[in-house]
Amino acid sequence: MKFMVTVTFNQKPNDEFRALIPAEQSRIKELVAQGVMQNGYMAASRSKIWLIMQAESQDVVQAALESLPLYKFMNVEITPLAEYQFD
């Protein structure tokens, strides 16, 4: 299944947040290599992130998100997606 994940941050970046960015980037690369994280988009204002994730269930997506070093700073909304063909 595919899922759309909407991420907002619950505070402005501070020193702790910035220190975790390299680990966050590394973990994202691992999730991409595993095929769990497929695409990501960021609002031009950097206020919101949208992710397309692929997993067997929403629980697997949630666990992957919780493995991100910046997860404690995130508010996430997970939406299951259905294929839609434009005719």
C-alpha positions in Angstrom: 0.0 0.0 0.0 1.0 3.6 -0.5 0.5 6.3 2.0 0.7 10.1 2.0 2.4 11.4 5.1 2.0 15.1 6.0 4.6 16.4 8.4 4.6 19.7 10.3 7.0 20.6 13.0 5.9 21.4 16.6 8.6 23.9 17.2 11.2 26.1 15.4 14.6 24.4 14.8 16.9 24.8 17.8 20.4 23.5 18.5 19.2 20.0 19.4 17.1 19.9 16.2 20.0 21.0 14.0 22.4 18.6 15.6 20.1 15.7 14.5 19.9 16.7 10.8 22.8 14.6 9.6 21.4 11.5 11.4 17.9 12.3 9.9 19.4 12.5 6.4 21.2 9.2 6.9 18.0 7.4 8.1 16.0 8.8 5.2 18.6 7.4 2.8 18.2 4.0 4.4 14.4 4.2 4.1 14.7 5.2 0.5 17.1 2.3 -0.2 14.6 -0.1 1.5 11.8 1.2 -0.8 9.7 2.5 2.2 10.1 6.2 1.4 9.5 6.9 -2.2 9.1 10.6 -2.7 9.3 13.7 -0.7 8.1 17.3 -1.2 8.7 20.4 0.9 6.6 23.6 0.9 8.5 26.5 -0.4 8.1 28.1 3.1 9.7 24.9 4.6 6.6 24.8 6.9 5.3 21.4 5.7 6.6 18.2 4.2 4.7 15.6 2.2 6.1 12.0 1.9 4.9 9.1 -0.3 5.7 5.9 1.6 5.1 2.3 0.6 4.5 -0.4 3.2 2.3 -3.4 4.1 0.4 -1.4 6.6 0.0 1.9 8.3 1.7 0.5 11.4 4.8 -0.2 9.4 4.8 3.4 8.1 4.3 4.7 11.7 7.3 2.6 12.9 9.4 3.9 10.0 8.5 7.5 10.9 9.2 6.8 14.6 12.7 5.7 13.6 13.6 9.1 12.3 15.8 11.1 14.7 13.6 14.2 14.3 10.4 12.4 14.9 9.9 13.9 18.4 9.7 17.3 16.7 7.1 16.2 14.2 3.3 16.2 13.9 2.4 13.5 11.4 -0.8 12.6 9.5 -0.8 9.3 7.6 -3.4 8.9 4.8 -3.7 5.6 2.9 -3.8 6.2 -0.9 -5.8 4.4 -3.6 -4.7 4.4 -7.2 -6.7 6.7 -9.5 -6.6 6.9 -13.2 -7.3 10.1 -15.0 -9.2 9.4 -18.2 
